[in-house]
């Protein structure tokens, strides 16, 4: 799948736009390797190997052996590690970088398996950190904008902190991400583990899960791909700013090669804020579908506090910028899924 035309075009743009030469000859472990962001990140490493002879050795950790082998088993530069991240990670070879992307981020998981969400973010992160401590590897951790909770300012900088209600079921996700971030900081302090934390906001694109996910963009694009009418489960007044996967992964790669360790970065595309209703209406218009609102109240799935923009000046200081307009990103995602 990583040789798909849309993905290859995205990878070419990423790898031609930025300098990732620090990665030459390195060994990179990717956890949660079959998720959208991890998949694109992995594909970018292979693109650097195939197109620029970087010689990166890649280790992929995921639970689904059959899918791992189907997607990546034919490559000589990859080692497949089939296991749950909540189990101890044992590797004999050296590791330079760990992209820790394992864990469920979809609202359906918050309802179906909140304990599992917490375990992946806390126990899984500690397993990654134990390995990083032993291998002296740099950890790139994918966190979430949701760790900020309810804040009274906008845009939100990396040093800001808001309020979360720990007695709400849905807090299993942001609270455990907060704990994971603190574990990382604690391992850095106590054991010298080097890290980069990125708080990502609303990434979407090829390889995203478009059925049974529960997030707005995934659900709406899934309906559009299947040719179904666009249906909102709320009044659509909430606003979002979506970041195309190639732009998000360019940011992850820049953090991988960044000179200064132990930093936190927001990654978001704040250039095109849009209401959910506008997004739904646009999708219906672009793809000739009907549009409807069917109010549904699910207290366990959705964020209750108002959206605030993320301040992205820090990641922009590394040369990053979002390159993909919303309409273009949606079009590319639709082309990917429709083949």
Legacy VTK file of the C-alpha trace (Angstrom):
# vtk DataFile Version 3.0
C-alpha trace
ASCII
DATASET POLYDATA
POINTS 339 float
0.000 0.000 0.000
2.910 2.389 0.668
3.582 2.287 -3.107
0.121 3.715 -3.780
0.249 6.723 -6.141
-1.309 9.181 -3.654
0.988 8.097 -0.817
4.058 8.210 -3.072
3.222 11.761 -4.152
2.869 12.766 -0.500
6.164 11.119 0.428
8.024 12.790 -2.417
6.788 16.173 -1.281
7.765 15.519 2.351
11.208 14.171 1.548
12.021 16.827 -1.044
10.818 19.716 1.141
12.929 18.962 4.237
16.387 17.643 5.151
16.287 14.359 7.069
19.911 13.357 6.472
20.477 12.810 10.235
18.551 9.554 9.773
21.209 7.983 7.532
22.249 4.614 8.910
19.969 4.868 11.960
17.702 2.161 13.379
14.115 3.277 14.007
11.447 1.390 15.970
7.831 2.317 15.230
5.116 1.164 17.643
1.521 0.957 16.512
2.961 0.601 13.019
-0.363 0.034 11.246
-2.020 3.258 12.403
-2.297 6.107 9.907
0.448 8.366 11.258
2.860 5.521 12.022
2.206 3.961 8.612
2.995 7.183 6.766
6.071 7.774 8.922
7.284 4.251 8.138
6.571 4.711 4.436
8.634 7.913 4.508
11.587 5.978 5.961
11.303 3.445 3.148
11.068 6.271 0.619
14.310 7.723 1.985
15.936 4.294 1.691
14.677 3.586 -1.812
15.075 7.056 -3.292
18.040 8.480 -1.390
19.895 5.391 -0.133
19.652 6.367 3.549
20.228 2.838 4.829
17.705 3.169 7.676
16.900 -0.063 9.506
13.222 -0.171 10.472
11.586 -2.220 13.239
7.797 -2.328 13.179
5.753 -3.266 16.250
2.069 -4.140 15.883
-0.311 -6.886 16.915
-1.653 -7.969 13.509
1.019 -10.270 12.056
-0.845 -11.047 8.830
-1.303 -7.367 7.971
2.296 -6.511 8.899
3.617 -9.235 6.616
1.288 -8.242 3.791
2.277 -4.575 3.955
5.990 -4.761 4.770
7.167 -8.377 4.842
8.879 -8.240 1.447
11.447 -5.616 2.498
15.004 -6.451 3.556
15.367 -3.261 5.622
12.558 -4.150 8.044
12.167 -6.336 11.141
8.639 -7.225 12.230
7.871 -7.363 15.948
4.431 -8.889 16.533
3.228 -8.059 20.035
1.136 -5.770 22.192
2.982 -2.649 23.341
1.739 -3.448 26.853
4.131 -6.430 26.869
7.842 -6.046 27.574
9.721 -5.082 24.401
12.826 -7.216 23.914
15.301 -6.373 21.156
18.902 -7.477 20.731
19.847 -4.928 18.073
20.635 -1.254 18.760
17.861 1.332 18.421
18.435 5.036 17.787
14.876 6.367 17.587
11.468 5.142 18.761
8.332 6.626 17.268
5.729 5.695 19.891
2.384 5.766 18.130
0.670 2.711 19.657
-2.728 3.268 21.263
-6.357 3.854 20.353
-7.472 7.436 19.797
-11.008 6.829 18.516
-14.129 7.582 20.580
-15.471 4.084 19.963
-12.527 2.700 21.956
-13.244 5.113 24.817
-16.678 3.514 25.140
-15.754 -0.105 24.426
-12.400 -0.483 26.197
-11.389 2.536 28.326
-9.078 0.403 30.471
-7.271 -0.763 27.343
-6.874 2.850 26.226
-5.256 3.710 29.556
-3.007 0.641 29.538
-1.634 1.374 26.055
-0.881 4.980 26.961
0.602 4.325 30.401
1.918 0.757 30.565
2.806 0.783 26.867
4.686 4.061 27.189
6.626 2.775 30.184
7.668 -0.301 28.188
8.874 1.979 25.396
10.784 4.105 27.896
12.442 1.089 29.488
13.695 0.064 26.062
14.795 3.619 25.290
16.695 3.727 28.593
18.548 0.516 27.754
19.254 1.442 24.123
19.891 5.151 24.726
17.270 5.871 22.066
15.379 9.106 21.439
11.587 8.778 21.915
9.177 10.658 19.646
5.802 10.485 21.387
2.511 11.234 19.640
0.300 12.913 22.203
-2.868 14.911 21.595
-4.242 18.420 21.769
-6.766 17.000 24.258
-4.199 17.012 27.070
-4.817 20.764 27.363
-8.380 20.163 28.538
-10.503 23.267 29.045
-8.347 26.367 28.718
-9.329 30.031 28.812
-6.959 31.297 26.121
-6.494 30.847 22.395
-4.158 30.000 20.779
-2.735 27.549 23.300
1.028 27.347 23.763
2.956 24.250 24.803
3.461 25.602 28.332
-0.277 26.067 28.972
-2.420 23.639 30.966
-6.168 23.426 31.399
-8.712 21.405 33.366
-9.866 17.830 32.754
-12.649 16.074 34.639
-11.162 12.739 35.647
-14.580 11.325 36.604
-15.799 11.435 32.993
-15.344 8.151 31.138
-13.999 9.915 28.071
-11.105 11.289 30.110
-9.483 7.842 29.887
-7.780 9.161 26.738
-6.471 12.649 27.599
-5.701 11.770 31.229
-3.633 8.745 30.219
-1.863 10.804 27.556
-1.047 13.347 30.270
0.346 10.577 32.461
2.364 9.247 29.525
3.874 12.700 28.975
4.814 12.910 32.645
6.352 9.437 32.528
8.506 10.590 29.620
9.609 13.704 31.481
10.324 11.605 34.571
12.445 9.108 32.633
14.336 12.010 31.100
15.030 13.432 34.564
15.853 10.161 36.305
17.502 8.129 33.531
18.520 10.629 30.875
16.094 9.400 28.210
15.853 11.899 25.349
12.438 12.739 23.949
10.233 14.887 21.754
6.507 15.164 22.500
4.072 16.332 19.857
0.493 17.321 20.588
-1.302 16.644 17.329
-4.701 17.983 16.349
-7.217 16.336 14.018
-4.982 14.529 11.533
-6.701 12.833 8.579
-5.852 11.333 5.217
-5.111 8.052 3.397
-4.827 5.013 5.700
-7.223 6.544 8.237
-9.940 4.325 9.646
-13.208 5.395 7.977
-15.692 3.046 9.621
-16.433 2.496 13.309
-14.045 5.240 14.415
-16.315 7.903 15.907
-14.269 10.973 14.977
-15.975 13.548 12.806
-13.707 13.546 9.762
-13.423 9.748 9.716
-17.163 9.256 9.946
-18.055 11.875 7.344
-15.388 10.799 4.857
-16.429 7.192 5.365
-19.970 8.062 4.363
-18.724 10.009 1.344
-16.506 7.122 0.201
-19.484 4.745 0.427
-21.726 7.210 -1.428
-24.037 7.663 1.565
-25.739 10.916 2.540
-23.749 13.084 4.953
-25.408 12.864 8.371
-24.386 14.915 11.414
-25.048 13.693 14.960
-24.953 17.236 16.367
-26.001 20.704 15.258
-22.586 21.076 13.659
-21.720 24.359 15.368
-18.452 23.019 16.839
-15.370 24.109 14.925
-12.268 22.148 13.977
-9.010 22.683 12.098
-7.859 19.534 10.287
-4.258 18.606 9.436
-3.518 16.397 6.419
-1.464 13.326 7.315
1.504 14.210 5.095
1.881 17.566 6.848
1.593 15.932 10.278
4.217 13.309 9.409
6.577 15.958 8.040
6.385 17.480 11.524
7.106 14.117 13.180
10.147 13.615 10.979
11.426 17.107 11.737
11.188 16.327 15.448
13.050 13.068 14.833
16.029 14.965 13.414
15.743 18.096 15.604
18.966 19.197 17.317
17.389 20.124 20.664
15.975 17.267 22.751
13.335 17.158 25.502
10.842 19.521 23.884
7.069 19.682 23.393
5.544 20.842 20.100
2.039 21.525 18.873
1.288 20.293 15.361
-1.918 21.578 13.782
-3.141 23.300 10.649
-4.841 26.401 12.008
-5.131 28.094 8.598
-8.622 26.796 7.748
-10.895 26.584 10.765
-14.267 25.180 9.752
-17.489 24.231 11.516
-18.618 20.613 11.388
-21.769 21.703 9.600
-19.764 23.535 6.935
-17.558 20.468 6.495
-20.596 18.232 6.082
-22.247 20.610 3.621
-19.028 20.901 1.605
-18.615 17.131 1.385
-22.231 16.762 0.271
-21.723 19.454 -2.397
-18.361 18.176 -3.654
-19.549 14.582 -4.033
-23.238 15.010 -4.925
-24.631 13.619 -1.684
-27.568 14.514 0.545
-27.132 16.295 3.872
-29.038 15.796 7.118
-28.759 16.439 10.856
-29.877 13.718 13.281
-29.229 14.889 16.828
-27.725 12.247 19.066
-26.507 12.625 22.618
-23.544 10.478 23.637
-21.901 11.840 26.767
-19.113 9.261 26.687
-17.747 9.960 23.207
-17.388 13.650 22.566
-15.360 16.531 23.971
-17.522 18.933 25.959
-15.259 21.964 26.215
-14.935 24.599 23.518
-12.222 24.340 20.877
-9.174 26.548 21.165
-6.547 27.003 18.470
-3.035 25.653 18.957
-0.025 27.929 18.732
2.298 26.311 16.161
5.111 28.876 16.155
7.490 26.457 17.877
7.250 23.726 15.212
7.307 26.408 12.529
10.688 27.549 13.907
12.042 24.192 12.665
10.919 25.052 9.138
7.570 23.241 9.263
4.430 24.579 7.666
1.144 22.963 6.604
1.188 22.671 2.817
-2.172 21.002 2.132
-5.445 22.913 1.884
-8.496 21.166 3.341
-10.255 20.675 0.010
-7.080 19.222 -1.531
-6.485 16.895 1.418
-10.065 15.632 1.304
-9.800 15.092 -2.459
-6.584 13.111 -2.076
-8.101 11.015 0.706
-11.184 10.276 -1.400
-9.011 9.315 -4.392
-7.024 6.962 -2.169
-10.064 5.122 -0.855
-11.937 5.038 -4.162
-8.840 3.794 -6.002
LINES 1 340
339 0 1 2 3 4 5 6 7 8 9 10 11 12 13 14 15 16 17 18 19 20 21 22 23 24 25 26 27 28 29 30 31 32 33 34 35 36 37 38 39 40 41 42 43 44 45 46 47 48 49 50 51 52 53 54 55 56 57 58 59 60 61 62 63 64 65 66 67 68 69 70 71 72 73 74 75 76 77 78 79 80 81 82 83 84 85 86 87 88 89 90 91 92 93 94 95 96 97 98 99 100 101 102 103 104 105 106 107 108 109 110 111 112 113 114 115 116 117 118 119 120 121 122 123 124 125 126 127 128 129 130 131 132 133 134 135 136 137 138 139 140 141 142 143 144 145 146 147 148 149 150 151 152 153 154 155 156 157 158 159 160 161 162 163 164 165 166 167 168 169 170 171 172 173 174 175 176 177 178 179 180 181 182 183 184 185 186 187 188 189 190 191 192 193 194 195 196 197 198 199 200 201 202 203 204 205 206 207 208 209 210 211 212 213 214 215 216 217 218 219 220 221 222 223 224 225 226 227 228 229 230 231 232 233 234 235 236 237 238 239 240 241 242 243 244 245 246 247 248 249 250 251 252 253 254 255 256 257 258 259 260 261 262 263 264 265 266 267 268 269 270 271 272 273 274 275 276 277 278 279 280 281 282 283 284 285 286 287 288 289 290 291 292 293 294 295 296 297 298 299 300 301 302 303 304 305 306 307 308 309 310 311 312 313 314 315 316 317 318 319 320 321 322 323 324 325 326 327 328 329 330 331 332 333 334 335 336 337 338
